């Protein structure tokens, strides 16, 4: 069993973070709840420092930080986040980083995400932490505490052991992946991907844009105007009161309301899909005001429609997919990290401002993708392998 210390005071957290500043990296994970709130509620922070010598999965100080402890300030942790000489190592960091951004407006820098690194190192698409622990740290995880209530105190021994394992094994994983990246010269690829994780735009949800995520069958301008206003009201209400969107009203109720356009609370009461929470006076009045604004206001901007490409684009898209698979296999990189199906379709239809054609992706795939689209190369299959053929 891994030894660890539980931190419940600011002074103890400051002491650990000062030690961390002298280290090349610190591994970090969080446990949180989001079922009953709009923003995640931070319940636990796990951290571990490098082992004394060699890439082992044990050794080196490890701590559980209790952010729910009375009087504990996370400012020492945020100060560590600002300390650029120590790399902050996460696995699948997006949700963890989002918590710190919304709570304190801060990002851990520099940041290393082992899930991204594993995809670059040939472990497949969105490889899980448990898989990396098994393949790299040669250990197994007990995941029985994964979906427990992390806000309850005291934490059980099983919860504590589960939580600390998420950062102690991460040390061996980080050192192994970093070594592979250094040998392959691909560290910059991971850094380029991680830049998205420390961009505020990744985590900002603007109420006026919320309507674009609602799926509807109708594109009627007036109908969409009401959808926009209802989605905007729901987003503002959910954010300001820190409740889940679905607790205000779900998408199916939103679409129903935009179709039926109730004008009074009595008419609103006839909704089949609006749940009890959405019938509360302040929400009901907000719904009616949003419907009125949508009916009386200007039509919303239309989402760009997909334009059919010229003949042959579908076939070109299929060829680009074959090229992507071949290039990904040769580079031992997950195809999804290089390009999405939408990227391939866009390239096939003439778009050139596509992520797959920029940065390291251009080196691996993008340049040959453009050459294929321009008729400068062809693809050949022999012995189960696909290769590029130059055309005269």
Buried (B, 14 or more C-beta within 10 A) or exposed (E): EBEBEBBBBBEBBBEBBEBBEEBEBBBBBBBBEEEEBBBBBBBBBBBBBBBEEEBBBBBBBBBBBBBBBEEBEBBBBBBBBEBEEBBBBBBBBEEBBBBBBBBEEBBBBBBBBBBBBBBBBBBBEEBBBBEBBBEBBEBEBEEEBEEBEBBEEEBEEEBBBBBBBBBBBBBBBBBBBBEBBEEBEBBEBBBBBBEEBBEEEBBEEEBEEBBEEBEBEEEEEBBBBBBBBBBBBBBBBBBEEEBBBBBBBBBEBBBBBBBBBBEEEEEBEEBEBBEEEBBEEEBBEBBBEBBBBBBEEEEBEEEEEEEEBEEEBEEBBEBBBEBBEBBBEEBEBBBBBBBBEEBBBBBBBEBEEBBBBEBBBBEBBBEBBBBBBEEEBEBEEEEEEBEBEEEE
